[in-house]
Every structure is written in structure tokens, then in C-alpha cells.
């Protein structure tokens, strides 16, 4: 056992569970909040200083961007669960090998996504029914914003590596600086230079370059004992690579299926016109921020499960699960109360106060979703648990149930009944609850089989 390597990370297999989980999760929560700032700054500044069409274009592009980058983030998340397992088991040579193989694999996928985006931009925009009045704006934004895909990969890969060894602070530091940089550049490019959506996209890419490039350099220098990209292709351990691809692909599919469902919903929302698009664009940003603490707490819990799974400490996993459910529920109840009370005020941050129709539709969306945040909080914990015990396929199944319900109900009831767009808003929490029921049942079944 190399104590120097152990001391470079935080062991979640020891100490007080609640304290360790919160100390580990809080930087991740703040980091996720700052990551949301990238597009929220674009949306807020563009909505206020350019106009409703620009708001709709940037907001819809955010949904598309989230879908296409979610696969990369999911792959990195899956690798992080593997790294965390080896760190918990104190098998550092195994961890070093998986880091190298994972990096090669996800780099290849990232390059493939580059090709899809830049060769198929128009096909993608037509598939999601982008209205003609914002088509050119959205196309411009998408083409620029995806220049940063490679740096999104670098940031997320090395963030999940650092988190897997218990270091959740350094990713936060890089995001903090890059988020401030993004806001400053947004203000300068959009307000002073009058570059519109071009300036908003450029600001985001520059910030992504800093975050991704910076964390890559830091990790290579600071954690060189864990990381080596040297090796002949003839010496590749193909069985290990297959195992990495399996968990990465299942986790990546879970993330991309989740966002593909959202993208399909975006296409349906687009059919209701630019005003509803703008309302949805603003409300989704608020919604994402509201349940973000429970989402990142679920990710922290997943790494807690991974380390303890590697260390074979099952009782600690179950005690941690009990604590995690209580904490997540409290986060969600607090978020629900704030959203219910301040929905109108929050919408006015993104939309001019005279756009009453857009604001009222956004309030309806936020109050319906906000009443059920406890359900998505529990779902994030279920995703984290199954990923942590190396059963990422179960997270994928739960995502398909949740998103499948959402898409099915929306497309059946929204265009064909008097509910209209309200059917879309209600389908979301219904999907969360159905997935929770299945996930909890499978959790207890899996627990009984292992006890």
C-alpha cells in the first residue's frame, strides 16, 4: 500500500458518513451551479439586451447542446465510478490502467461527436422543428458553441477523476474562475460590442477552454502517479477496455437518453410557437438550478457508494443510503418552497416584465415541477446507487421509464387534448414517480440478494 497515493485523496470509506458526504458534495453543488452559469448568463443577457427571438434561439440551443455533450459527460461519469472503486480498494495500478484506457476511448467518442455536429448541423435543427424566424440565430450559436466540445471533455474527465479520489474542490476552483470569465465576456461582447448571440457563444467557448485546459494541466502535474498516456496499442488489455466501455456506455446512454427525451420535448414545445419556446427556455434554467443540489448530492453519493463497494463495506453503503435519502429530501423540499413562492420573480430575471404571457406560462411550469422535486431527488440517488455498485444498466432502465413516460404522455395529450402545453408540464413529474417506484423495488430486491 502506497500511503503517499492514499494521502492524495479523501477516503469516503472511513469517518462520519453525513459529515463526509456533505463536505464532499458541497463543492460539487457549487461547481454544478457555476457550470449552469455558462448558458444561463448567455440566456439572461441575450434575453434582456437582444430580444425574445435571441432568447428562444439560445435557450433551445442549450437543450441541444446539453443532449450532445451529455454523452461525453456520462462516459466520464462512468469512468469516475470505476476510478473510485479502485481507489476505495487501494488498487492503484488497476486505477492507472483504467484512467489511460478511458481517456483514449472517450477522446475517440468526442472526435466522433465533433464530426456529427459540424457536418449535420442543419439536419439536427430541422429534426427539432426550429422555427424559421430564429433558425439563422440558432444555427450561428450552435456552430460556435460546439467548438468547445473537446474542452468540455477535458474538464469533465479530469473532474470525475479528481472526485473519484475525494478531491471535489479543485474542479470547483477552475469552474469558479471560468464562470466569472464567462459573465464578464458575455457582458462585454453582447452589450458593449453588440455581437448578439455570436458574442454569447464566443464567451462560453473561451471560458470552456480555460476550465478544460487548466484542469488538464493541473491534474497531469499533480497526480502523475495515477496518470500515464504511454503504451503501445499491442499491449492494450482489450478485456479491461471492454469492461470500461460497458459501464461508460451504459452511463453515457443514461445521460444521453435523458437529454434526448428532453430534446424531443423541446421539439414538441417548439410547435407551440416562439412565445412558449421562450417561456420554456427561461423556466428550464430556473428548474435546473432548483433541483441541482439534489442532483450533485446524488453524484457525490454515487462516489461514496463506489469507494465503499470497492472496499466491500456494504453496511456502510446502506447506512449512507438512509442518510442520503433524508438529506436529499430536505434539499428538495426547500427548493420546492422557494420555487412556489418566487416563480414569478425568477421568470422576470430572464424575461422583460411586459412579456406577461411568457412569464405566466413559465410560472405554471415551475410550480408543477417544483411540487415534485422530492421525486427527482430520489431518482438521482437511485441513479447514483446503481452506478456506484457497477450496475449502470439499471440507471439506464430507470431513465428510459422516466423519459419514455414523459415523451409518450406529452405527444399523446399535448397536441390532441384541451390540456395543450400543460400536458407536457405534468408528464415530467409523472415520469419521475414511475421510475422511483421501479428503482426502489429493484433496490430492495438487490439488497436482499446480497445480504
Secondary structure as GFF3:
##gff-version 3
##sequence-region A 1 451
A	DSSP	alpha_helix	3	6	.	.	.	ID=ss1
A	DSSP	alpha_helix	17	49	.	.	.	ID=ss2
A	DSSP	alpha_helix	52	89	.	.	.	ID=ss3
A	DSSP	alpha_helix	92	119	.	.	.	ID=ss4
A	DSSP	alpha_helix	121	127	.	.	.	ID=ss5
A	DSSP	alpha_helix	132	145	.	.	.	ID=ss6
A	DSSP	three_ten_helix	146	148	.	.	.	ID=ss7
A	DSSP	alpha_helix	149	164	.	.	.	ID=ss8
A	DSSP	alpha_helix	169	186	.	.	.	ID=ss9
A	DSSP	pi_helix	187	192	.	.	.	ID=ss10
A	DSSP	alpha_helix	196	222	.	.	.	ID=ss11
A	DSSP	three_ten_helix	233	235	.	.	.	ID=ss12
A	DSSP	alpha_helix	238	270	.	.	.	ID=ss13
A	DSSP	alpha_helix	274	310	.	.	.	ID=ss14
A	DSSP	alpha_helix	314	350	.	.	.	ID=ss15
A	DSSP	alpha_helix	356	370	.	.	.	ID=ss16
A	DSSP	alpha_helix	373	388	.	.	.	ID=ss17
A	DSSP	alpha_helix	392	413	.	.	.	ID=ss18
A	DSSP	alpha_helix	421	450	.	.	.	ID=ss19
###
